[in-house]
Amino acid sequence: MPMTLDEIVEETRHWPPERVGELVGRLTEDLHTSDPETEAAWKTEIDRRIEEIQSGKVKGIPAEEVSARIRKILAR
């Protein structure tokens, strides 16, 4: 008999985070497929953003600062 969704969730609670991440990635793989035009547009956008960072036009925000902002928002 196949496992229920609740049984699967309960089972995965005992897994290491990297294994859960792999499962989520594999389950959502098909959800993230898109047409070639969309992929090309995203590549153009990513390349533009990388160029802005590398040229110094845009400065990144340190991960610690981003995490602090998120914690502050979630504490509201």
URUR-V214163 format. One record per residue. N is the residue number from 1. RES is the residue in three letters. SS is DSSP state (hx for helix, st for strand, lp for the rest). PSI is psi in degrees with one decimal (none if undefined). D_CENTER is the distance of its C-alpha to the mean C-alpha in Angstrom with 1 decimal. Layout:
# URUR-V214163
n->N res->RES ss->SS psi->PSI d_center->D_CENTER
n->N res->RES ss->SS psi->PSI d_center->D_CENTER
This chain:
# URUR-V214163
n->1 res->MET ss->lp psi->131.5 d_center->33.1
n->2 res->PRO ss->lp psi->152.8 d_center->29.3
n->3 res->MET ss->lp psi->148.4 d_center->27.2
n->4 res->THR ss->lp psi->164.9 d_center->26.3
n->5 res->LEU ss->hx psi->-41.9 d_center->22.8
n->6 res->ASP ss->hx psi->-39.5 d_center->23.9
n->7 res->GLU ss->hx psi->-39.1 d_center->25.1
n->8 res->ILE ss->hx psi->-46.0 d_center->21.9
n->9 res->VAL ss->hx psi->-45.7 d_center->19.9
n->10 res->GLU ss->hx psi->-42.7 d_center->22.7
n->11 res->GLU ss->hx psi->-43.9 d_center->22.7
n->12 res->THR ss->hx psi->-16.6 d_center->19.0
n->13 res->ARG ss->lp psi->-20.3 d_center->19.6
n->14 res->HIS ss->lp psi->-0.4 d_center->21.7
n->15 res->TRP ss->lp psi->154.5 d_center->19.2
n->16 res->PRO ss->lp psi->149.8 d_center->17.7
n->17 res->PRO ss->hx psi->-38.0 d_center->14.0
n->18 res->GLU ss->hx psi->-32.3 d_center->13.3
n->19 res->ARG ss->hx psi->-38.9 d_center->15.2
n->20 res->VAL ss->hx psi->-42.7 d_center->13.4
n->21 res->GLY ss->hx psi->-41.4 d_center->10.0
n->22 res->GLU ss->hx psi->-43.9 d_center->12.0
n->23 res->LEU ss->hx psi->-47.3 d_center->13.5
n->24 res->VAL ss->hx psi->-44.2 d_center->10.5
n->25 res->GLY ss->hx psi->-44.8 d_center->9.4
n->26 res->ARG ss->hx psi->-36.2 d_center->13.1
n->27 res->LEU ss->hx psi->-31.3 d_center->13.6
n->28 res->THR ss->hx psi->-0.6 d_center->11.1
n->29 res->GLU ss->hx psi->-50.1 d_center->12.0
n->30 res->ASP ss->hx psi->-23.9 d_center->14.8
n->31 res->LEU ss->hx psi->-23.8 d_center->13.1
n->32 res->HIS ss->hx psi->6.6 d_center->11.3
n->33 res->THR ss->lp psi->142.2 d_center->14.6
n->34 res->SER ss->lp psi->173.7 d_center->16.4
n->35 res->ASP ss->lp psi->158.8 d_center->19.7
n->36 res->PRO ss->hx psi->-34.0 d_center->20.7
n->37 res->GLU ss->hx psi->-42.6 d_center->21.5
n->38 res->THR ss->hx psi->-43.0 d_center->18.1
n->39 res->GLU ss->hx psi->-43.0 d_center->16.6
n->40 res->ALA ss->hx psi->-40.4 d_center->19.4
n->41 res->ALA ss->hx psi->-41.8 d_center->18.8
n->42 res->TRP ss->hx psi->-40.5 d_center->15.1
n->43 res->LYS ss->hx psi->-42.8 d_center->16.6
n->44 res->THR ss->hx psi->-45.1 d_center->19.3
n->45 res->GLU ss->hx psi->-43.9 d_center->17.1
n->46 res->ILE ss->hx psi->-45.7 d_center->15.0
n->47 res->ASP ss->hx psi->-40.5 d_center->18.4
n->48 res->ARG ss->hx psi->-45.1 d_center->19.9
n->49 res->ARG ss->hx psi->-39.6 d_center->17.4
n->50 res->ILE ss->hx psi->-44.5 d_center->17.9
n->51 res->GLU ss->hx psi->-42.6 d_center->21.6
n->52 res->GLU ss->hx psi->-40.6 d_center->21.7
n->53 res->ILE ss->hx psi->-47.5 d_center->20.2
n->54 res->GLN ss->hx psi->-31.5 d_center->22.4
n->55 res->SER ss->hx psi->-12.7 d_center->25.4
n->56 res->GLY ss->lp psi->-0.4 d_center->25.1
n->57 res->LYS ss->lp psi->-35.3 d_center->25.0
n->58 res->VAL ss->lp psi->138.4 d_center->21.8
n->59 res->LYS ss->lp psi->133.8 d_center->21.1
n->60 res->GLY ss->lp psi->164.4 d_center->17.8
n->61 res->ILE ss->lp psi->127.6 d_center->17.3
n->62 res->PRO ss->lp psi->143.1 d_center->17.4
n->63 res->ALA ss->hx psi->-37.2 d_center->14.6
n->64 res->GLU ss->hx psi->-39.6 d_center->17.4
n->65 res->GLU ss->hx psi->-41.4 d_center->18.3
n->66 res->VAL ss->hx psi->-45.4 d_center->14.9
n->67 res->SER ss->hx psi->-40.6 d_center->14.9
n->68 res->ALA ss->hx psi->-42.0 d_center->18.5
n->69 res->ARG ss->hx psi->-43.3 d_center->17.9
n->70 res->ILE ss->hx psi->-45.7 d_center->15.3
n->71 res->ARG ss->hx psi->-40.1 d_center->17.9
n->72 res->LYS ss->hx psi->-43.7 d_center->20.6
n->73 res->ILE ss->hx psi->-44.1 d_center->19.1
n->74 res->LEU ss->hx psi->-22.2 d_center->18.5
n->75 res->ALA ss->lp psi->-11.3 d_center->22.0
n->76 res->ARG ss->lp psi->none d_center->23.6
